[in-house]
Amino acid sequence: DVILCSGCSCALDLSITVLAKEGQNILIPRPGFSIYRTLAEGLGVSVRSYNLL
């Protein structure tokens, strides 16, 4: 399947919305793209991070 989005933020929002439910956790890299945390917390998904360096 191919899904067209109007940009990276839209694609990330769609991915988090589809794959994570409110109250669940996602793991993001640090340093990383800050929109991961913003989108996830807006949907009620908890964010945990791990160090890349």
VENPE-V138854 format. One record per pair of residues at least 12 apart in sequence whose ideal C-beta (glycine too) atoms are under 10 Angstrom apart, sorted by the first residue. I is the first residue (numbers start at 1). J is the second residue. If there is no record, write none. Layout:
BEGIN
I;J  I;J
END
This chain:
BEGIN
3;15  3;18  8;33  8;35  9;33  9;35  9;38  9;39  12;33  12;35  12;36  12;38  12;39  12;40  13;35  13;38  13;39  13;40  13;42  13;43  14;39  15;36  15;39  16;35  16;36  16;39  16;40  16;42  16;43  16;45  16;47  17;39  17;40  17;42  17;43  17;45  19;45  20;39  20;40  20;43  20;44  20;45  20;46  20;47  21;43  21;44  21;45  22;43  22;44  22;45  22;46  23;44  23;45  23;46  24;40  24;43  24;44  24;45  24;46  25;40  25;45  25;46  25;47  25;48  26;39  26;40  26;43  26;45  26;46  26;47  26;48  26;49  27;47  27;48  27;49  27;50  28;40  28;47  28;48  28;49  28;50  29;49  29;50  29;51  29;52  29;53  30;48  30;49  30;50  30;51  30;52  30;53  31;49  31;51  31;52  31;53  32;49  32;50  32;52  36;49  37;49
END
